[in-house]
């Protein structure tokens, strides 16, 4: 873990509060995506992000690939409709483990705001349940990577939910795999479903380097009481956070 849970709570709450006051991401909108802070894992309110390296196999390949799995912190700006010229920070996870986001703002703009069911129809319910059940548990490197790995499994193998078999297979063992598999196994359709989930899809789709970004848009314009309470806890815990030098890193 790169900083305390209190500091993580503050950072995640700040991200949520930023979203609810920003122009909403409406289906069909076109946006620019960027990385204004400098690395995809490191906004100004974090120490050095939430992520860890994992190894996996994809699409039946015998070759092991590697990626940094975790919570992305990026920025978007509306193109159509034009609702302002400022960048809005948002939290997201990727849905393509074999496509890298770089740290120098080389994004395949513009992006279109789509529903999760558009392109991930068989996995949309499970993705919504995963987010609804466990996104609040993303407070460390391990849980952030586990959440990202679980999303990759759902995006590529929603029917089996098994990290050892199917199209997506996690080679890395340890806490990330244990947590991700526990979450996947629990998805039975009876859990709470997240509202406002959207996928930012880059254009053109024919580009082999396309990366779909999953995020949660604002559900209302007023911070919930629980968010305000969490923000207070986060501020109280900021004194406990340890600062570590952050570095640019590639991430899937």
HUGI-V359591 format. One record per residue. N is the residue number from 1. RES is the residue in one small letter. PSI is psi in whole degrees, 0 to 359 (NA if undefined). D_LAST is the distance of its C-alpha to the last C-alpha in Angstrom with 1 decimal. Layout:
n=(N & N)
res=(RES & RES)
psi=(PSI & PSI)
d_last=(D_LAST & D_LAST)
//
This chain:
n=(1 & 2 & 3 & 4 & 5 & 6 & 7 & 8 & 9 & 10 & 11 & 12 & 13 & 14 & 15 & 16 & 17 & 18 & 19 & 20 & 21 & 22 & 23 & 24 & 25 & 26 & 27 & 28 & 29 & 30 & 31 & 32 & 33 & 34 & 35 & 36 & 37 & 38 & 39 & 40 & 41 & 42 & 43 & 44 & 45 & 46 & 47 & 48 & 49 & 50 & 51 & 52 & 53 & 54 & 55 & 56 & 57 & 58 & 59 & 60 & 61 & 62 & 63 & 64 & 65 & 66 & 67 & 68 & 69 & 70 & 71 & 72 & 73 & 74 & 75 & 76 & 77 & 78 & 79 & 80 & 81 & 82 & 83 & 84 & 85 & 86 & 87 & 88 & 89 & 90 & 91 & 92 & 93 & 94 & 95 & 96 & 97 & 98 & 99 & 100 & 101 & 102 & 103 & 104 & 105 & 106 & 107 & 108 & 109 & 110 & 111 & 112 & 113 & 114 & 115 & 116 & 117 & 118 & 119 & 120 & 121 & 122 & 123 & 124 & 125 & 126 & 127 & 128 & 129 & 130 & 131 & 132 & 133 & 134 & 135 & 136 & 137 & 138 & 139 & 140 & 141 & 142 & 143 & 144 & 145 & 146 & 147 & 148 & 149 & 150 & 151 & 152 & 153 & 154 & 155 & 156 & 157 & 158 & 159 & 160 & 161 & 162 & 163 & 164 & 165 & 166 & 167 & 168 & 169 & 170 & 171 & 172 & 173 & 174 & 175 & 176 & 177 & 178 & 179 & 180 & 181 & 182 & 183 & 184 & 185 & 186 & 187 & 188 & 189 & 190 & 191 & 192 & 193 & 194 & 195 & 196 & 197 & 198 & 199 & 200 & 201 & 202 & 203 & 204 & 205 & 206 & 207 & 208 & 209 & 210 & 211 & 212 & 213 & 214 & 215 & 216 & 217 & 218 & 219 & 220 & 221 & 222 & 223 & 224 & 225 & 226 & 227 & 228 & 229 & 230 & 231 & 232 & 233 & 234 & 235 & 236 & 237 & 238 & 239 & 240 & 241 & 242 & 243 & 244 & 245 & 246 & 247 & 248 & 249 & 250 & 251 & 252)
res=(x & x & x & x & x & x & x & x & x & x & x & x & x & x & x & x & x & x & x & x & x & x & x & x & x & x & x & x & x & x & x & x & x & x & x & x & x & x & x & x & x & x & x & x & x & x & x & x & x & x & x & x & x & x & x & x & x & x & x & x & x & x & x & x & x & x & x & x & x & x & x & x & x & x & x & x & x & x & x & x & x & x & x & x & x & x & x & x & x & x & x & x & x & x & x & x & x & x & x & x & x & x & x & x & x & x & x & x & x & x & x & x & x & x & x & x & x & x & x & x & x & x & x & x & x & x & x & x & x & x & x & x & x & x & x & x & x & x & x & x & x & x & x & x & x & x & x & x & x & x & x & x & x & x & x & x & x & x & x & x & x & x & x & x & x & x & x & x & x & x & x & x & x & x & x & x & x & x & x & x & x & x & x & x & x & x & x & x & x & x & x & x & x & x & x & x & x & x & x & x & x & x & x & x & x & x & x & x & x & x & x & x & x & x & x & x & x & x & x & x & x & x & x & x & x & x & x & x & x & x & x & x & x & x & x & x & x & x & x & x & x & x & x & x & x & x & x & x & x & x & x & x)
psi=(133 & 350 & 169 & 161 & 327 & 314 & 322 & 319 & 319 & 314 & 315 & 320 & 319 & 320 & 319 & 317 & 324 & 320 & 316 & 338 & 352 & 165 & 129 & 150 & 104 & 142 & 131 & 345 & 155 & 131 & 155 & 140 & 137 & 180 & 79 & 334 & 328 & 331 & 150 & 346 & 359 & 92 & 175 & 337 & 358 & 163 & 292 & 31 & 175 & 106 & 163 & 159 & 141 & 161 & 141 & 167 & 144 & 141 & 38 & 6 & 145 & 354 & 134 & 129 & 160 & 146 & 159 & 115 & 131 & 196 & 119 & 144 & 108 & 187 & 143 & 154 & 129 & 139 & 309 & 119 & 154 & 104 & 14 & 168 & 1 & 154 & 141 & 125 & 140 & 154 & 139 & 164 & 153 & 160 & 4 & 99 & 340 & 11 & 126 & 137 & 137 & 171 & 8 & 32 & 23 & 74 & 153 & 68 & 157 & 170 & 148 & 139 & 116 & 164 & 158 & 327 & 344 & 96 & 341 & 45 & 320 & 343 & 355 & 318 & 317 & 321 & 317 & 322 & 318 & 313 & 315 & 324 & 317 & 357 & 326 & 345 & 357 & 92 & 7 & 172 & 315 & 312 & 326 & 316 & 321 & 318 & 317 & 316 & 318 & 322 & 319 & 319 & 318 & 321 & 329 & 341 & 51 & 336 & 331 & 332 & 38 & 120 & 354 & 348 & 171 & 194 & 320 & 125 & 127 & 122 & 325 & 136 & 193 & 201 & 325 & 312 & 317 & 313 & 315 & 316 & 323 & 315 & 315 & 317 & 330 & 348 & 101 & 8 & 353 & 354 & 170 & 143 & 132 & 142 & 151 & 11 & 135 & 160 & 124 & 114 & 126 & 163 & 147 & 155 & 343 & 346 & 127 & 346 & 22 & 142 & 121 & 131 & 120 & 128 & 169 & 117 & 169 & 138 & 330 & 177 & 3 & 129 & 134 & 152 & 321 & 324 & 318 & 321 & 317 & 323 & 319 & 318 & 318 & 318 & 321 & 329 & 355 & 330 & 343 & 349 & 136 & 132 & 130 & 147 & 128 & 148 & 156 & 142 & 148 & 148 & 148 & NA)
d_last=(19.8 & 19.5 & 22.1 & 24.6 & 24.3 & 26.7 & 24.6 & 21.6 & 23.9 & 25.0 & 21.5 & 20.5 & 24.0 & 23.9 & 20.8 & 22.7 & 25.8 & 24.1 & 23.0 & 26.5 & 28.2 & 25.9 & 26.6 & 25.4 & 22.7 & 25.1 & 24.3 & 24.7 & 24.1 & 22.3 & 20.3 & 18.7 & 15.3 & 15.0 & 14.1 & 17.7 & 17.5 & 15.8 & 12.5 & 9.8 & 11.0 & 14.6 & 17.2 & 20.8 & 21.7 & 19.3 & 20.0 & 16.6 & 14.3 & 13.4 & 10.8 & 11.2 & 10.0 & 10.4 & 11.5 & 11.9 & 13.7 & 13.3 & 16.2 & 18.8 & 17.6 & 19.2 & 16.7 & 14.4 & 10.7 & 8.8 & 5.6 & 6.1 & 6.8 & 8.8 & 10.5 & 9.5 & 12.8 & 13.3 & 16.5 & 18.2 & 21.6 & 23.7 & 25.0 & 27.0 & 28.9 & 29.3 & 29.6 & 29.1 & 27.7 & 25.9 & 22.2 & 21.3 & 18.6 & 16.8 & 14.6 & 11.8 & 9.2 & 7.0 & 8.8 & 7.1 & 5.3 & 6.3 & 5.4 & 4.1 & 5.7 & 8.6 & 11.2 & 14.1 & 14.0 & 13.4 & 12.5 & 14.0 & 16.8 & 18.7 & 17.1 & 19.3 & 19.8 & 20.1 & 21.1 & 19.0 & 21.6 & 21.0 & 18.8 & 18.3 & 22.1 & 22.3 & 19.7 & 20.6 & 23.2 & 21.3 & 18.3 & 21.0 & 22.7 & 19.7 & 19.2 & 22.9 & 23.6 & 20.9 & 18.9 & 21.8 & 21.1 & 17.7 & 19.4 & 18.0 & 15.1 & 16.1 & 16.5 & 13.3 & 11.3 & 14.0 & 13.6 & 9.9 & 11.0 & 14.0 & 12.5 & 10.7 & 14.2 & 15.9 & 14.1 & 14.9 & 17.9 & 19.5 & 22.9 & 22.7 & 20.5 & 20.6 & 17.8 & 20.1 & 20.9 & 19.9 & 17.1 & 14.3 & 15.5 & 14.4 & 15.9 & 15.5 & 18.6 & 20.0 & 19.7 & 16.1 & 17.2 & 20.6 & 19.7 & 17.2 & 19.9 & 22.6 & 21.0 & 20.4 & 24.0 & 25.5 & 24.4 & 27.7 & 28.0 & 30.4 & 28.0 & 27.6 & 25.4 & 23.4 & 24.8 & 23.2 & 19.8 & 18.5 & 15.6 & 15.0 & 14.8 & 14.6 & 17.6 & 18.8 & 17.5 & 18.7 & 16.0 & 13.9 & 10.9 & 11.1 & 8.6 & 10.5 & 10.6 & 12.8 & 15.3 & 18.9 & 21.5 & 24.8 & 27.3 & 30.2 & 31.3 & 32.8 & 31.0 & 31.9 & 34.2 & 31.7 & 29.2 & 32.0 & 32.9 & 29.4 & 29.2 & 32.5 & 31.3 & 28.2 & 30.6 & 32.9 & 30.2 & 28.8 & 31.5 & 30.0 & 26.5 & 26.1 & 24.6 & 22.4 & 21.4 & 17.9 & 16.0 & 13.3 & 10.1 & 7.0 & 3.7 & 0.0)
//
